[in-house]
Amino acid sequence: MYKTFFHLIFQRMDPEKAHHLAFGWIRLAARTPVLRTFVAAALAPRFKELRTEALGRRMHGPFGLAAGFDKNATAIDGMAMLGFDHVEIGTVTAQPQPGNPKKRLFRLVPDRALINRMGFNNDGSAAVADRLAARTPVFRTTLGVNIGKTKVVPEEEAVGDYVTSTERLAAHADYLVVNVSSPNTPGLRNLQAVDHLRPLLTAVREAADRTVTDRRVPLLVKIAPDLTDADIDAVADLALELGLDGIIATNTTIARDLGLTSDPALINEAGGLSGAPVKDRSLEVLRRLYARVGDRITLVGVGGITTAEDAWQRILAGATLIQGYSAFIYEGPFWCRALHKGLAARLRNSPYATLADAVGAEHQQVTP
Ligand SMILES: Cc1cc2nc3c(=O)[nH]c(=O)nc-3n(C[C@H](O)[C@H](O)[C@H](O)COP(=O)(O)O)c2cc1C
């Protein structure tokens, strides 16, 4: 049903307009008491076997909404209503900013992919903090807060910019993510180099501890799929050295040599590519990270996840949590439900008693 709707309505609309329209519906449904209960019951059934503990939180399951969909924290309950077990808002920057000129979001329908160069359009961390402070949650969910650098702030002053957002937002976050991997803020990805990343993560950790004294806010870093293997290892080692809580792998890619079949004019649009074509590389990055860090820190798998089988593969490869964005555009509101159902079935048919037992299982040596 959604697929027909997508082809007849959304596909003919500008992708960003379609996003705002769908977003408006989700927010409206979440604000309407009887409707939201009905929608949540239909779309977010709970599976006992998928219960997940991660980052000091108990969650209904491992599957969350990746950053970028709810940049300003206006639809957290709406996304929980649709079945996302955690919701990562942002990227939020210290200063409000409009993002890049439109058009800046493109659908590559034959490839089940998107290209975006949104450029962190968001209300800024002061406004988002006010919104989170005023919020009365309807559904129990885990809230991730993803922060990035304000575009006009030079690279040398990036640390201060992230610290400002941390001071404003950490108190509202169940976990905090330092995003250094979006391709649409010039110079941002240079911060992934460990010489830049070490002082940045150290300062954000200190700011979080200074601001929130009654608990330890888990801190994660989100990395690009375009890092070299040596860079991935270096980030993994740094995460262990700094006592980071997790790594999110991966953001969108700037690569285009991925066997894409869409209109070349679209393929050549500047920006980050997401969806099915990044699946293999995101999985590879995750595998590499798990081989390095094992279960010492929480790995979050994201990038091209569409089916329950994709999600299951990420868990076996080492992800405790998984996230998605692009497939939601193509699969629609029944996506989380199908994914949870399929994942629960895979776990039941596997040799593992719990989902936690399956995390990283493919790395275990089989002894003859
Ligand atoms: C339109 C769009 C906007 C995004 N904005 C952000 C963002 O602000 N911050 C971020 O960390 N990731 C952002 N992402 C990346 C996603 O969170 C995710 O890492 C990436 O899309 C890969 O997952 P997917 O293939 O399931 O979409 C964005 C992705 C899309 C498609």
The ligand as a MOL file (V3000), in Angstrom:
LIG
                    3D

  0  0  0     0  0            999 V3000
M  V30 BEGIN CTAB
M  V30 COUNTS 31 33 0 0 0
M  V30 BEGIN ATOM
M  V30 1 C 18.6680 13.5540 4.2880 0
M  V30 2 C 19.6840 13.0360 5.2640 0
M  V30 3 C 20.1620 13.8630 6.2530 0
M  V30 4 C 21.1140 13.3800 7.1550 0
M  V30 5 N 21.5470 14.2040 8.1560 0
M  V30 6 C 22.4240 13.7240 9.0720 0
M  V30 7 C 22.8450 14.5440 10.1490 0
M  V30 8 O 22.4120 15.6830 10.3020 0
M  V30 9 N 23.7470 14.0190 11.0340 0
M  V30 10 C 24.2400 12.7410 10.9230 0
M  V30 11 O 25.0360 12.3090 11.7580 0
M  V30 12 N 23.8390 11.9400 9.9090 0
M  V30 13 C 22.9460 12.4040 8.9960 0
M  V30 14 N 22.5340 11.5980 7.9730 0
M  V30 15 C 23.1390 10.2410 7.8460 0
M  V30 16 C 22.2830 9.1610 8.4830 0
M  V30 17 O 22.1460 9.3640 9.8590 0
M  V30 18 C 22.9090 7.7700 8.2270 0
M  V30 19 O 24.1470 7.6890 8.8970 0
M  V30 20 C 23.1290 7.4980 6.7440 0
M  V30 21 O 22.0770 8.0010 5.9790 0
M  V30 22 C 23.2760 5.9970 6.4610 0
M  V30 23 O 22.1010 5.3080 6.8470 0
M  V30 24 P 20.9190 4.9000 5.8190 0
M  V30 25 O 21.5790 4.2350 4.6470 0
M  V30 26 O 20.0200 4.0120 6.6080 0
M  V30 27 O 20.2660 6.1820 5.4330 0
M  V30 28 C 21.5930 12.0520 7.0590 0
M  V30 29 C 21.0860 11.2260 6.0480 0
M  V30 30 C 20.1500 11.6900 5.1650 0
M  V30 31 C 19.6230 10.7690 4.0960 0
M  V30 END ATOM
M  V30 BEGIN BOND
M  V30 1 1 1 2
M  V30 2 1 2 3
M  V30 3 2 2 30
M  V30 4 2 3 4
M  V30 5 1 4 5
M  V30 6 1 4 28
M  V30 7 2 5 6
M  V30 8 1 6 7
M  V30 9 1 6 13
M  V30 10 2 7 8
M  V30 11 1 7 9
M  V30 12 1 9 10
M  V30 13 2 10 11
M  V30 14 1 10 12
M  V30 15 2 12 13
M  V30 16 1 13 14
M  V30 17 1 14 15
M  V30 18 1 14 28
M  V30 19 1 15 16
M  V30 20 1 16 17
M  V30 21 1 16 18
M  V30 22 1 18 19
M  V30 23 1 18 20
M  V30 24 1 20 21
M  V30 25 1 20 22
M  V30 26 1 22 23
M  V30 27 1 23 24
M  V30 28 2 24 25
M  V30 29 1 24 26
M  V30 30 1 24 27
M  V30 31 2 28 29
M  V30 32 1 29 30
M  V30 33 1 30 31
M  V30 END BOND
M  V30 END CTAB
M  END
